[in-house]
Amino acid sequence: IAAIALGIYQRGVSGILHAAPVHSPRASAPAPSPVADDGTVLVAHAVDGDTIVLEGGETVRYLGIDTPETVDPRKKVQCFGPEASKANHALVDGKRVRLVADVEDRDKYHRILRYVYLQDGTFVNLELARQGFAPAYSYPPNVAHAEEFRIAARDARTAKRGLWAGCAGVRTDRGEDEYQRFLRSAKRKAPKS
């Protein structure tokens, strides 16, 4: 029996969450997060360096970065993962954030995909890359801020901030090859002037 659950849809470019009834293949979906008058939602807690849980239980995966793993049961804790997780907790736990969508709404794990901003305007995803807690992770078609993330990760690596100071073998942009293919394809499809 298919359960009726509350789904999430985005309104306009903002990607702010609003509740709408939908049919869900999952037996129990989290309740939607209440949206404040200013368009923000409350972060219940960070899961790791690039994932948060909102009040109501929805999980949000940050776009554009990929911090080292700390909670994936299939993988060992990766170099600088605990530090990235701690930094994310410090940035967002118990705070109201604005969520902004790109092209895709959810990933294959059913997590909401968003750019996350604090009320003071801090771009959380980018701040984690700047501080050296995450390489860029370009995952087309969600590439609205790909160049910003690439530059921030490259600058952090050059300055040997965060994971770049002691973790060997980390790429500046995990999705670089796919991102370059995406750019070439977009260029071929663009009208000639």
C-alpha positions, 0 to 999 in steps of 0.5 A: 500500500502506497503511503500518502506523505508530505512531499517537498516542492520548490517555489521559484528560483529560491528553492524554499521548501513548502509542503504539498501532499504527494504519493511517496514510495517510502512508508514514512517520509519526514515532515516538512520543515516549517518555513519562517516568514523570512524564508528560512528553515531551522537546522536540527543538526549537521550529520557530517561535513556536507549534510544536515537534517532540518527541523521536521527530519528532512535531510539536505546534501550540500551542492558543490562540495564533498567533505571527507566521509565520517558516517558512511558505514561502507567507508572508513573515516577519511582524513580530515572528516571529523574536522569537517564535520565539526566545522559544519556543526559549528556553522549551522547547528540550531541556526536558521538557513536559506536553501537555494536549489539548482537543477536537480531537487534530490539525489539518489538517496532522496536527500534534498540538494541545496546551496545553504546560506546563513541569515547573515549571508554566509554561503555555507557550502563555499565557506567550507571549501574556502576554509579547506574542509572540502574539495569542490564537487562539480556534479552536472547539471548542478553547476551554478556555483562550480567555478566559485567552488573550484577557485575556493578549493584551489586557493585553500590547497595552495595555502595548505588550509584544512585537509590540504595541509595533511591529506594526500591524494585529494583532488581539488574537484572530484567531479572535474572530468564530468564537469568539463564534459558538461561544459563542452556539451553546453558550448556545442549546443549554444547558438553560434553568433 
